[in-house]
């Protein structure tokens, strides 16, 4: 048994580090979810979960759409 452990110590250590990393990752995701933090970028227009993670916001609240609607500058015509 001791010889087997000596031959596989690096494999065991790498597996232990990977298990610890993924455990930490799951822990932080669950903690952030409970605290109400979100991993979204703020724009719901192209998101598959649009309307589910921000139920109080409408679908037209994408930052790029708001910028285009709220500009007061005149539209410039491009002449060929």
GIFENLIN-V703123 format. One record per backbone hydrogen bond with DSSP energy under -1.0 kcal/mol. NH is the residue of the N-H (numbers start at 1). CO is the residue of the C=O. Records with the same first field share a line. If there is no record, write none. Layout:
NH = CO / CO
//
This chain:
5 = 1
6 = 2
7 = 3
8 = 4
12 = 8
13 = 9
14 = 10
15 = 11
16 = 12
17 = 13
18 = 14
19 = 15
20 = 16
21 = 17
22 = 18
23 = 19
24 = 20
25 = 21
26 = 22
27 = 23
28 = 24
29 = 25
30 = 26
31 = 27
32 = 28
33 = 29
34 = 30
35 = 31
37 = 32
50 = 47
52 = 49
53 = 49
57 = 54
66 = 62
67 = 63
68 = 64
69 = 65
70 = 66
//
